[in-house]
């Protein structure tokens, strides 16, 4: 089952690497949206392992979606997908 909205025109998917695994995503969509669409809901660990990091507000306010992308710490909800990105937990 796809989590993407049907009938929306998107660019051809590209491959990004997330936690060492290839993931198909569409350029320009937010990294958080791409991960959720790929059923990756756990972005990393917080101070309490019972409360993992994930996308929460989807507008850059809460900082819960922090990931390391190509070596830089970024908010996944504000970072667009670009071909070849390497994504790991913060």
Backbone bond lengths (Angstrom), bond angles and torsions (degrees), N, CA, C in turn:
res aa  C-N    CA-C-N  psi(-1)  N-CA   C-N-CA  omega(-1)  CA-C   N-CA-C  phi
1 X - - - 1.450 - - 1.530 109.34 -
2 X 1.306 116.58 128.68 1.461 121.33 179.72 1.527 110.49 -86.18
3 X 1.316 115.88 139.88 1.463 120.66 177.10 1.525 111.78 -93.93
4 X 1.324 117.64 2.64 1.461 121.54 -179.64 1.528 110.16 -87.90
5 X 1.326 116.70 149.57 1.459 122.45 179.43 1.525 108.64 -73.08
6 X 1.316 117.47 127.52 1.467 122.17 -179.61 1.523 109.76 -73.37
7 X 1.320 115.89 149.69 1.456 121.38 174.65 1.516 114.91 85.50
8 X 1.318 118.52 4.30 1.464 122.28 179.08 1.523 107.97 -97.20
9 X 1.322 116.76 128.70 1.467 120.64 178.20 1.526 109.01 -77.26
10 X 1.319 116.30 128.66 1.463 122.01 179.66 1.520 108.93 -132.91
11 X 1.323 116.59 157.23 1.464 118.43 172.00 1.532 109.75 -65.15
12 X 1.297 115.96 162.25 1.473 120.14 177.45 1.518 109.73 -58.89
13 X 1.333 117.40 142.95 1.463 119.32 -179.39 1.520 112.47 -65.96
14 X 1.318 114.85 151.74 1.462 123.03 175.48 1.522 106.71 -120.52
15 X 1.313 116.32 170.02 1.461 120.47 178.74 1.520 109.83 -105.47
16 X 1.339 115.50 131.32 1.447 122.42 170.59 1.525 106.59 -120.44
17 X 1.307 117.60 160.89 1.462 121.59 179.36 1.516 108.47 -109.63
18 X 1.318 116.44 121.65 1.459 121.99 -177.24 1.531 108.31 -121.67
19 X 1.324 116.05 117.46 1.459 121.69 -179.21 1.534 110.23 51.84
20 X 1.329 116.10 39.03 1.461 121.66 176.95 1.517 116.15 84.81
21 X 1.324 118.13 -1.47 1.462 121.75 -177.61 1.533 110.79 -114.71
22 X 1.336 118.59 140.68 1.469 120.46 176.87 1.528 110.87 -70.46
23 X 1.327 115.39 138.74 1.464 121.91 179.24 1.523 107.66 -135.01
24 X 1.325 117.21 133.51 1.467 121.69 175.68 1.528 108.38 -84.03
25 X 1.332 116.20 133.43 1.461 121.80 179.36 1.523 108.44 -148.13
26 X 1.309 116.14 160.54 1.463 120.59 -179.24 1.527 110.25 -98.60
27 X 1.334 117.39 129.38 1.464 120.19 -179.55 1.525 111.05 -56.87
28 X 1.324 114.97 138.70 1.454 120.27 176.80 1.516 114.47 94.86
29 X 1.343 118.23 -25.42 1.460 118.10 177.18 1.528 107.83 -74.81
30 X 1.320 116.96 158.38 1.461 118.15 -179.76 1.524 109.71 -67.59
31 X 1.299 114.89 148.31 1.453 120.32 178.62 1.526 110.37 -60.56
32 X 1.321 117.39 -38.18 1.471 120.73 178.03 1.529 110.42 -61.04
33 X 1.317 117.92 -45.88 1.466 121.23 179.43 1.523 110.87 -62.89
34 X 1.324 116.81 -40.40 1.466 120.76 179.38 1.523 110.97 -63.85
35 X 1.324 117.26 -41.72 1.460 120.36 -179.94 1.526 111.08 -67.04
36 X 1.314 116.88 -42.93 1.463 120.28 178.43 1.524 110.28 -62.95
37 X 1.337 117.31 -42.26 1.466 120.80 178.58 1.522 111.81 -63.37
38 X 1.336 116.16 -26.78 1.468 121.05 178.05 1.536 111.25 -90.78
39 X 1.326 116.64 11.43 1.474 123.39 -179.97 1.523 113.42 64.18
40 X 1.325 116.67 26.91 1.466 121.52 173.42 1.521 106.15 -99.63
41 X 1.305 116.21 101.85 1.459 120.99 -174.32 1.521 112.64 -104.10
42 X 1.309 117.66 -19.36 1.471 122.28 -179.61 1.530 107.32 -99.97
43 X 1.335 116.82 109.47 1.462 120.96 -176.71 1.520 112.37 -87.50
44 X 1.304 117.57 -26.26 1.460 121.56 -179.10 1.507 110.05 173.08
45 X 1.304 114.99 -174.51 1.463 120.42 -178.05 1.522 109.99 -102.07
46 X 1.310 116.22 139.69 1.450 121.59 172.10 1.513 109.60 -91.18
47 X 1.299 117.14 -163.85 1.462 120.36 177.41 1.518 110.67 -65.55
48 X 1.318 117.12 -31.23 1.463 122.75 178.71 1.527 108.06 -109.42
49 X 1.344 119.17 113.48 1.467 121.06 -178.15 1.532 114.06 -57.72
50 X 1.315 117.17 -21.11 1.462 120.30 178.06 1.524 111.28 -75.73
51 X 1.333 116.79 -10.30 1.467 121.46 -179.65 1.531 108.89 -126.17
52 X 1.342 117.38 76.83 1.467 120.12 -176.84 1.521 112.19 -67.17
53 X 1.341 115.20 159.38 1.461 121.18 175.95 1.523 109.59 -76.74
54 X 1.322 115.51 143.64 1.459 122.04 176.71 1.520 107.91 -160.61
55 X 1.317 117.51 178.28 1.461 120.76 175.05 1.526 107.75 -71.78
56 X 1.306 117.08 132.40 1.460 120.53 -178.60 1.522 110.27 -124.05
57 X 1.329 117.77 -63.05 1.474 119.58 -174.93 1.527 112.44 -91.57
58 X 1.326 117.84 -24.39 1.479 124.55 -179.38 1.530 113.23 60.36
59 X 1.349 117.97 22.93 1.463 119.90 176.97 1.525 112.88 -141.19
60 X 1.318 117.94 15.56 1.453 121.06 172.13 1.506 116.92 84.85
61 X 1.317 118.35 12.58 1.458 120.64 -176.52 1.534 112.15 -93.09
62 X 1.323 117.75 -40.57 1.465 120.30 -166.77 1.530 114.92 -88.73
63 X 1.304 119.67 -18.74 1.468 124.25 179.82 1.541 113.74 67.07
64 X 1.324 118.52 12.98 1.461 121.00 -177.75 1.526 113.44 -78.40
65 X 1.320 117.69 -12.17 1.463 120.54 -176.55 1.530 112.14 -102.89
66 X 1.325 117.72 23.22 1.462 120.26 -179.26 1.523 111.52 -60.69
67 X 1.313 115.29 130.17 1.465 123.52 176.47 1.513 108.67 -138.33
68 X 1.301 115.53 162.37 1.464 120.56 173.41 1.524 106.62 -99.99
69 X 1.326 116.59 120.26 1.466 122.60 -179.05 1.522 107.87 -121.32
70 X 1.317 115.29 118.22 1.465 121.57 -177.55 1.527 111.33 50.72
71 X 1.341 115.07 38.65 1.458 120.60 176.23 1.518 115.71 88.46
72 X 1.331 117.73 -8.53 1.478 121.35 -178.88 1.512 110.44 -105.74
73 X 1.317 117.18 142.55 1.456 122.07 175.58 1.523 108.58 -80.85
74 X 1.347 116.89 122.62 1.469 121.81 -176.77 1.523 110.15 -138.53
75 X 1.321 115.46 163.48 1.462 121.10 171.04 1.520 107.42 -90.58
76 X 1.315 116.89 122.46 1.465 121.65 -176.00 1.523 112.36 -62.58
77 X 1.325 117.61 -31.07 1.469 119.73 -177.63 1.526 112.35 -73.10
78 X 1.326 117.35 -18.58 1.470 121.08 -179.06 1.524 112.96 -108.27
79 X 1.319 117.65 0.25 1.462 122.17 -175.51 1.518 110.36 -105.42
80 X 1.334 117.91 119.71 1.466 119.49 178.92 1.525 112.07 -75.03
81 X 1.302 115.87 150.10 1.468 122.37 176.06 1.519 108.88 -70.25
82 X 1.332 115.18 135.31 1.459 123.29 175.07 1.532 106.69 -133.82
83 X 1.307 117.35 138.48 1.472 121.40 -179.53 1.527 111.16 -51.57
84 X 1.324 115.56 135.48 1.450 121.19 174.01 1.521 115.53 85.73
85 X 1.324 118.71 1.05 1.464 120.10 179.62 1.538 109.80 -58.23
86 X 1.335 114.24 145.91 1.462 120.96 174.53 1.515 106.73 -116.31
87 X 1.334 115.54 118.02 1.458 122.52 -172.64 1.518 110.16 -115.65
88 X 1.332 115.89 132.68 1.469 120.96 175.93 1.519 108.49 -142.50
89 X 1.314 115.21 169.52 1.468 120.33 -179.80 1.520 109.85 -65.66
90 X 1.311 114.81 150.46 1.475 120.56 -179.92 1.504 111.05 -73.65
